[in-house]
C-alpha cells in the first residue's frame, strides 16, 4: 500500500473514531441527569420514617 493511501485511510479511521467517541461522550453526559434524579429520590426514601432502622425489623 502506498504511503498516500495509508495516510488517507488513517484519516478516515481517525475521523470515524472521533465520531464514535463523541457519541459515547454524549451518552455518558445524558446519563448524569437520571443518576442525579435517582440519588435525590433515594435520599428522600432513606429519610422516610418507615425506613428507619427501628421500623425495619
PDB file with one MODEL, atoms N, CA, C and O in Angstrom:
MODEL        1
ATOM      1  N   UNK A   1       0.852  -1.173   0.000  1.00  0.00           N
ATOM      2  CA  UNK A   1       0.000   0.000   0.000  1.00  0.00           C
ATOM      3  C   UNK A   1       0.902   1.241   0.000  1.00  0.00           C
ATOM      4  O   UNK A   1       1.914   1.292   0.698  1.00  0.00           O
ATOM      5  N   UNK A   2       0.520   2.207  -0.774  1.00  0.00           N
ATOM      6  CA  UNK A   2       1.300   3.439  -0.888  1.00  0.00           C
ATOM      7  C   UNK A   2       1.103   4.309   0.353  1.00  0.00           C
ATOM      8  O   UNK A   2       0.041   4.282   0.974  1.00  0.00           O
ATOM      9  N   UNK A   3       2.133   5.080   0.710  1.00  0.00           N
ATOM     10  CA  UNK A   3       2.026   5.944   1.898  1.00  0.00           C
ATOM     11  C   UNK A   3       0.841   6.916   1.826  1.00  0.00           C
ATOM     12  O   UNK A   3       0.209   7.197   2.844  1.00  0.00           O
ATOM     13  N   UNK A   4       0.538   7.430   0.621  1.00  0.00           N
ATOM     14  CA  UNK A   4      -0.600   8.362   0.489  1.00  0.00           C
ATOM     15  C   UNK A   4      -1.913   7.656   0.817  1.00  0.00           C
ATOM     16  O   UNK A   4      -2.797   8.229   1.453  1.00  0.00           O
ATOM     17  N   UNK A   5      -2.026   6.407   0.373  1.00  0.00           N
ATOM     18  CA  UNK A   5      -3.229   5.632   0.647  1.00  0.00           C
ATOM     19  C   UNK A   5      -3.345   5.348   2.147  1.00  0.00           C
ATOM     20  O   UNK A   5      -4.427   5.439   2.728  1.00  0.00           O
ATOM     21  N   UNK A   6      -2.221   5.007   2.754  1.00  0.00           N
ATOM     22  CA  UNK A   6      -2.234   4.745   4.194  1.00  0.00           C
ATOM     23  C   UNK A   6      -2.654   5.979   4.970  1.00  0.00           C
ATOM     24  O   UNK A   6      -3.444   5.883   5.909  1.00  0.00           O
ATOM     25  N   UNK A   7      -2.139   7.128   4.590  1.00  0.00           N
ATOM     26  CA  UNK A   7      -2.493   8.379   5.269  1.00  0.00           C
ATOM     27  C   UNK A   7      -3.986   8.682   5.114  1.00  0.00           C
ATOM     28  O   UNK A   7      -4.645   9.105   6.063  1.00  0.00           O
ATOM     29  N   UNK A   8      -4.504   8.461   3.912  1.00  0.00           N
ATOM     30  CA  UNK A   8      -5.917   8.735   3.665  1.00  0.00           C
ATOM     31  C   UNK A   8      -6.797   7.789   4.492  1.00  0.00           C
ATOM     32  O   UNK A   8      -7.777   8.217   5.102  1.00  0.00           O
ATOM     33  N   UNK A   9      -6.440   6.510   4.503  1.00  0.00           N
ATOM     34  CA  UNK A   9      -7.203   5.527   5.275  1.00  0.00           C
ATOM     35  C   UNK A   9      -7.118   5.839   6.763  1.00  0.00           C
ATOM     36  O   UNK A   9      -8.113   5.740   7.481  1.00  0.00           O
ATOM     37  N   UNK A  10      -5.930   6.215   7.226  1.00  0.00           N
ATOM     38  CA  UNK A  10      -5.753   6.574   8.635  1.00  0.00           C
ATOM     39  C   UNK A  10      -6.610   7.797   8.986  1.00  0.00           C
ATOM     40  O   UNK A  10      -7.188   7.865  10.071  1.00  0.00           O
ATOM     41  N   UNK A  11      -6.687   8.753   8.066  1.00  0.00           N
ATOM     42  CA  UNK A  11      -7.531   9.935   8.279  1.00  0.00           C
ATOM     43  C   UNK A  11      -8.995   9.548   8.419  1.00  0.00           C
ATOM     44  O   UNK A  11      -9.696  10.071   9.285  1.00  0.00           O
ATOM     45  N   UNK A  12      -9.467   8.626   7.564  1.00  0.00           N
ATOM     46  CA  UNK A  12     -10.849   8.142   7.672  1.00  0.00           C
ATOM     47  C   UNK A  12     -11.083   7.464   9.022  1.00  0.00           C
ATOM     48  O   UNK A  12     -12.094   7.684   9.689  1.00  0.00           O
ATOM     49  N   UNK A  13     -10.118   6.640   9.395  1.00  0.00           N
ATOM     50  CA  UNK A  13     -10.237   5.909  10.660  1.00  0.00           C
ATOM     51  C   UNK A  13     -10.323   6.877  11.836  1.00  0.00           C
ATOM     52  O   UNK A  13     -11.161   6.720  12.723  1.00  0.00           O
ATOM     53  N   UNK A  14      -9.437   7.888  11.829  1.00  0.00           N
ATOM     54  CA  UNK A  14      -9.413   8.855  12.943  1.00  0.00           C
ATOM     55  C   UNK A  14     -10.724   9.628  13.004  1.00  0.00           C
ATOM     56  O   UNK A  14     -11.273   9.823  14.088  1.00  0.00           O
ATOM     57  N   UNK A  15     -11.229  10.068  11.865  1.00  0.00           N
ATOM     58  CA  UNK A  15     -12.500  10.800  11.858  1.00  0.00           C
ATOM     59  C   UNK A  15     -13.644   9.930  12.377  1.00  0.00           C
ATOM     60  O   UNK A  15     -14.482  10.390  13.152  1.00  0.00           O
ATOM     61  N   UNK A  16     -13.668   8.695  11.952  1.00  0.00           N
ATOM     62  CA  UNK A  16     -14.715   7.764  12.403  1.00  0.00           C
ATOM     63  C   UNK A  16     -14.599   7.523  13.907  1.00  0.00           C
ATOM     64  O   UNK A  16     -15.607   7.486  14.614  1.00  0.00           O
ATOM     65  N   UNK A  17     -13.380   7.361  14.389  1.00  0.00           N
ATOM     66  CA  UNK A  17     -13.159   7.139  15.819  1.00  0.00           C
ATOM     67  C   UNK A  17     -13.610   8.356  16.621  1.00  0.00           C
ATOM     68  O   UNK A  17     -14.211   8.208  17.685  1.00  0.00           O
ATOM     69  N   UNK A  18     -13.326   9.555  16.122  1.00  0.00           N
ATOM     70  CA  UNK A  18     -13.764  10.780  16.813  1.00  0.00           C
ATOM     71  C   UNK A  18     -15.282  10.836  16.904  1.00  0.00           C
ATOM     72  O   UNK A  18     -15.836  11.214  17.937  1.00  0.00           O
ATOM     73  N   UNK A  19     -15.951  10.459  15.819  1.00  0.00           N
ATOM     74  CA  UNK A  19     -17.418  10.439  15.837  1.00  0.00           C
ATOM     75  C   UNK A  19     -17.945   9.482  16.900  1.00  0.00           C
ATOM     76  O   UNK A  19     -18.875   9.806  17.639  1.00  0.00           O
ATOM     77  N   UNK A  20     -17.342   8.308  16.966  1.00  0.00           N
ATOM     78  CA  UNK A  20     -17.775   7.324  17.968  1.00  0.00           C
ATOM     79  C   UNK A  20     -17.510   7.828  19.388  1.00  0.00           C
ATOM     80  O   UNK A  20     -18.347   7.656  20.275  1.00  0.00           O
ATOM     81  N   UNK A  21     -16.361   8.444  19.602  1.00  0.00           N
ATOM     82  CA  UNK A  21     -16.048   8.979  20.928  1.00  0.00           C
ATOM     83  C   UNK A  21     -17.012  10.089  21.314  1.00  0.00           C
ATOM     84  O   UNK A  21     -17.421  10.177  22.472  1.00  0.00           O
ATOM     85  N   UNK A  22     -17.379  10.931  20.369  1.00  0.00           N
ATOM     86  CA  UNK A  22     -18.362  11.979  20.655  1.00  0.00           C
ATOM     87  C   UNK A  22     -19.714  11.381  21.022  1.00  0.00           C
ATOM     88  O   UNK A  22     -20.387  11.870  21.928  1.00  0.00           O
ATOM     89  N   UNK A  23     -20.109  10.331  20.323  1.00  0.00           N
ATOM     90  CA  UNK A  23     -21.372   9.661  20.631  1.00  0.00           C
ATOM     91  C   UNK A  23     -21.343   9.071  22.038  1.00  0.00           C
ATOM     92  O   UNK A  23     -22.310   9.197  22.789  1.00  0.00           O
ATOM     93  N   UNK A  24     -20.236   8.431  22.390  1.00  0.00           N
ATOM     94  CA  UNK A  24     -20.093   7.856  23.732  1.00  0.00           C
ATOM     95  C   UNK A  24     -20.117   8.951  24.784  1.00  0.00           C
ATOM     96  O   UNK A  24     -20.773   8.809  25.816  1.00  0.00           O
ATOM     97  N   UNK A  25     -19.408  10.039  24.530  1.00  0.00           N
ATOM     98  CA  UNK A  25     -19.373  11.147  25.491  1.00  0.00           C
ATOM     99  C   UNK A  25     -20.768  11.710  25.721  1.00  0.00           C
ATOM    100  O   UNK A  25     -21.158  11.947  26.864  1.00  0.00           O
ATOM    101  N   UNK A  26     -21.525  11.925  24.648  1.00  0.00           N
ATOM    102  CA  UNK A  26     -22.885  12.448  24.787  1.00  0.00           C
ATOM    103  C   UNK A  26     -23.773  11.485  25.574  1.00  0.00           C
ATOM    104  O   UNK A  26     -24.584  11.908  26.397  1.00  0.00           O
ATOM    105  N   UNK A  27     -23.613  10.206  25.316  1.00  0.00           N
ATOM    106  CA  UNK A  27     -24.386   9.213  26.061  1.00  0.00           C
ATOM    107  C   UNK A  27     -24.072   9.246  27.539  1.00  0.00           C
ATOM    108  O   UNK A  27     -24.976   9.151  28.368  1.00  0.00           O
ATOM    109  N   UNK A  28     -22.801   9.380  27.879  1.00  0.00           N
ATOM    110  CA  UNK A  28     -22.408   9.448  29.286  1.00  0.00           C
ATOM    111  C   UNK A  28     -22.916  10.725  29.940  1.00  0.00           C
ATOM    112  O   UNK A  28     -23.369  10.699  31.084  1.00  0.00           O
ATOM    113  N   UNK A  29     -22.845  11.836  29.224  1.00  0.00           N
ATOM    114  CA  UNK A  29     -23.357  13.090  29.779  1.00  0.00           C
ATOM    115  C   UNK A  29     -24.861  13.016  29.982  1.00  0.00           C
ATOM    116  O   UNK A  29     -25.380  13.561  30.956  1.00  0.00           O
ATOM    117  N   UNK A  30     -25.563  12.354  29.081  1.00  0.00           N
ATOM    118  CA  UNK A  30     -27.012  12.204  29.215  1.00  0.00           C
ATOM    119  C   UNK A  30     -27.389  11.309  30.386  1.00  0.00           C
ATOM    120  O   UNK A  30     -28.498  11.422  30.908  1.00  0.00           O
ATOM    121  N   UNK A  31     -26.503  10.432  30.808  1.00  0.00           N
ATOM    122  CA  UNK A  31     -26.779   9.565  31.950  1.00  0.00           C
ATOM    123  C   UNK A  31     -26.718  10.324  33.273  1.00  0.00           C
ATOM    124  O   UNK A  31     -27.347   9.918  34.250  1.00  0.00           O
ATOM    125  N   UNK A  32     -25.977  11.407  33.310  1.00  0.00           N
ATOM    126  CA  UNK A  32     -25.817  12.140  34.564  1.00  0.00           C
ATOM    127  C   UNK A  32     -27.136  12.664  35.111  1.00  0.00           C
ATOM    128  O   UNK A  32     -27.353  12.620  36.322  1.00  0.00           O
ATOM    129  N   UNK A  33     -28.018  13.157  34.256  1.00  0.00           N
ATOM    130  CA  UNK A  33     -29.305  13.685  34.707  1.00  0.00           C
ATOM    131  C   UNK A  33     -30.129  12.641  35.439  1.00  0.00           C
ATOM    132  O   UNK A  33     -30.528  12.881  36.579  1.00  0.00           O
ATOM    133  N   UNK A  34     -30.403  11.485  34.830  1.00  0.00           N
ATOM    134  CA  UNK A  34     -31.185  10.456  35.525  1.00  0.00           C
ATOM    135  C   UNK A  34     -30.503   9.949  36.796  1.00  0.00           C
ATOM    136  O   UNK A  34     -31.187   9.617  37.764  1.00  0.00           O
ATOM    137  N   UNK A  35     -29.178   9.884  36.815  1.00  0.00           N
ATOM    138  CA  UNK A  35     -28.494   9.418  38.022  1.00  0.00           C
ATOM    139  C   UNK A  35     -28.664  10.407  39.165  1.00  0.00           C
ATOM    140  O   UNK A  35     -28.855  10.013  40.315  1.00  0.00           O
ATOM    141  N   UNK A  36     -28.594  11.694  38.842  1.00  0.00           N
ATOM    142  CA  UNK A  36     -28.800  12.713  39.891  1.00  0.00           C
ATOM    143  C   UNK A  36     -30.218  12.635  40.432  1.00  0.00           C
ATOM    144  O   UNK A  36     -30.430  12.710  41.643  1.00  0.00           O
ATOM    145  N   UNK A  37     -31.197  12.484  39.534  1.00  0.00           N
ATOM    146  CA  UNK A  37     -32.590  12.388  39.965  1.00  0.00           C
ATOM    147  C   UNK A  37     -32.792  11.153  40.835  1.00  0.00           C
ATOM    148  O   UNK A  37     -33.517  11.196  41.828  1.00  0.00           O
ATOM    149  N   UNK A  38     -32.164  10.083  40.466  1.00  0.00           N
ATOM    150  CA  UNK A  38     -32.310   8.836  41.231  1.00  0.00           C
ATOM    151  C   UNK A  38     -31.714   8.993  42.626  1.00  0.00           C
ATOM    152  O   UNK A  38     -32.293   8.541  43.614  1.00  0.00           O
ATOM    153  N   UNK A  39     -30.548   9.642  42.695  1.00  0.00           N
ATOM    154  CA  UNK A  39     -29.926   9.861  44.012  1.00  0.00           C
ATOM    155  C   UNK A  39     -30.827  10.710  44.894  1.00  0.00           C
ATOM    156  O   UNK A  39     -30.999  10.430  46.080  1.00  0.00           O
ATOM    157  N   UNK A  40     -31.407  11.764  44.295  1.00  0.00           N
ATOM    158  CA  UNK A  40     -32.306  12.622  45.083  1.00  0.00           C
ATOM    159  C   UNK A  40     -33.517  11.828  45.558  1.00  0.00           C
ATOM    160  O   UNK A  40     -33.953  11.971  46.700  1.00  0.00           O
ATOM    161  N   UNK A  41     -34.046  11.005  44.689  1.00  0.00           N
ATOM    162  CA  UNK A  41     -35.204  10.188  45.059  1.00  0.00           C
ATOM    163  C   UNK A  41     -34.862   9.207  46.158  1.00  0.00           C
ATOM    164  O   UNK A  41     -35.657   9.006  47.076  1.00  0.00           O
ATOM    165  N   UNK A  42     -33.696   8.595  46.081  1.00  0.00           N
ATOM    166  CA  UNK A  42     -33.275   7.649  47.113  1.00  0.00           C
ATOM    167  C   UNK A  42     -33.022   8.352  48.431  1.00  0.00           C
ATOM    168  O   UNK A  42     -33.286   7.783  49.490  1.00  0.00           O
ATOM    169  N   UNK A  43     -32.519   9.571  48.393  1.00  0.00           N
ATOM    170  CA  UNK A  43     -32.266  10.311  49.626  1.00  0.00           C
ATOM    171  C   UNK A  43     -33.579  10.545  50.367  1.00  0.00           C
ATOM    172  O   UNK A  43     -33.639  10.394  51.587  1.00  0.00           O
ATOM    173  N   UNK A  44     -34.628  10.912  49.639  1.00  0.00           N
ATOM    174  CA  UNK A  44     -35.931  11.108  50.263  1.00  0.00           C
ATOM    175  C   UNK A  44     -36.492   9.805  50.789  1.00  0.00           C
ATOM    176  O   UNK A  44     -37.124   9.787  51.846  1.00  0.00           O
ATOM    177  N   UNK A  45     -36.277   8.727  50.080  1.00  0.00           N
ATOM    178  CA  UNK A  45     -36.753   7.419  50.505  1.00  0.00           C
ATOM    179  C   UNK A  45     -36.054   6.986  51.785  1.00  0.00           C
ATOM    180  O   UNK A  45     -36.700   6.484  52.704  1.00  0.00           O
ATOM    181  N   UNK A  46     -34.743   7.175  51.855  1.00  0.00           N
ATOM    182  CA  UNK A  46     -33.981   6.775  53.038  1.00  0.00           C
ATOM    183  C   UNK A  46     -34.374   7.567  54.271  1.00  0.00           C
ATOM    184  O   UNK A  46     -34.242   7.074  55.391  1.00  0.00           O
ATOM    185  N   UNK A  47     -34.857   8.795  54.078  1.00  0.00           N
ATOM    186  CA  UNK A  47     -35.215   9.622  55.225  1.00  0.00           C
ATOM    187  C   UNK A  47     -36.655   9.401  55.688  1.00  0.00           C
ATOM    188  O   UNK A  47     -37.061   9.945  56.715  1.00  0.00           O
ATOM    189  N   UNK A  48     -37.413   8.630  54.961  1.00  0.00           N
ATOM    190  CA  UNK A  48     -38.800   8.384  55.326  1.00  0.00           C
ATOM    191  C   UNK A  48     -38.836   7.585  56.630  1.00  0.00           C
ATOM    192  O   UNK A  48     -38.049   6.653  56.791  1.00  0.00           O
ATOM    193  N   UNK A  49     -39.735   7.928  57.571  1.00  0.00           N
ATOM    194  CA  UNK A  49     -39.785   7.241  58.872  1.00  0.00           C
ATOM    195  C   UNK A  49     -39.970   5.729  58.756  1.00  0.00           C
ATOM    196  O   UNK A  49     -39.465   4.984  59.596  1.00  0.00           O
ATOM    197  N   UNK A  50     -40.678   5.268  57.740  1.00  0.00           N
ATOM    198  CA  UNK A  50     -40.893   3.827  57.604  1.00  0.00           C
ATOM    199  C   UNK A  50     -39.598   3.088  57.284  1.00  0.00           C
ATOM    200  O   UNK A  50     -39.534   1.866  57.417  1.00  0.00           O
ATOM    201  N   UNK A  51     -38.580   3.808  56.870  1.00  0.00           N
ATOM    202  CA  UNK A  51     -37.308   3.181  56.517  1.00  0.00           C
ATOM    203  C   UNK A  51     -36.251   3.342  57.600  1.00  0.00           C
ATOM    204  O   UNK A  51     -35.079   3.050  57.364  1.00  0.00           O
ATOM    205  N   UNK A  52     -36.640   3.795  58.765  1.00  0.00           N
ATOM    206  CA  UNK A  52     -35.673   3.937  59.842  1.00  0.00           C
ATOM    207  C   UNK A  52     -35.309   2.547  60.387  1.00  0.00           C
ATOM    208  O   UNK A  52     -36.117   1.623  60.289  1.00  0.00           O
ATOM    209  N   UNK A  53     -34.126   2.388  60.948  1.00  0.00           N
ATOM    210  CA  UNK A  53     -33.702   1.072  61.436  1.00  0.00           C
ATOM    211  C   UNK A  53     -34.667   0.465  62.470  1.00  0.00           C
ATOM    212  O   UNK A  53     -34.793  -0.758  62.539  1.00  0.00           O
ATOM    213  N   UNK A  54     -35.333   1.279  63.255  1.00  0.00           N
ATOM    214  CA  UNK A  54     -36.228   0.749  64.282  1.00  0.00           C
ATOM    215  C   UNK A  54     -37.472   0.115  63.678  1.00  0.00           C
ATOM    216  O   UNK A  54     -38.011  -0.836  64.244  1.00  0.00           O
ATOM    217  N   UNK A  55     -37.935   0.617  62.549  1.00  0.00           N
ATOM    218  CA  UNK A  55     -39.182   0.091  61.972  1.00  0.00           C
ATOM    219  C   UNK A  55     -38.929  -0.978  60.918  1.00  0.00           C
ATOM    220  O   UNK A  55     -39.888  -1.557  60.407  1.00  0.00           O
ATOM    221  N   UNK A  56     -37.695  -1.260  60.576  1.00  0.00           N
ATOM    222  CA  UNK A  56     -37.403  -2.249  59.536  1.00  0.00           C
ATOM    223  C   UNK A  56     -37.441  -3.691  60.034  1.00  0.00           C
ATOM    224  O   UNK A  56     -37.434  -4.612  59.216  1.00  0.00           O
ATOM    225  N   UNK A  57     -37.479  -3.908  61.291  1.00  0.00           N
ATOM    226  CA  UNK A  57     -37.400  -5.271  61.841  1.00  0.00           C
ATOM    227  C   UNK A  57     -38.503  -6.141  61.451  1.00  0.00           C
ATOM    228  O   UNK A  57     -38.543  -7.304  61.851  1.00  0.00           O
TER     229      UNK A  57
ENDMDL
END
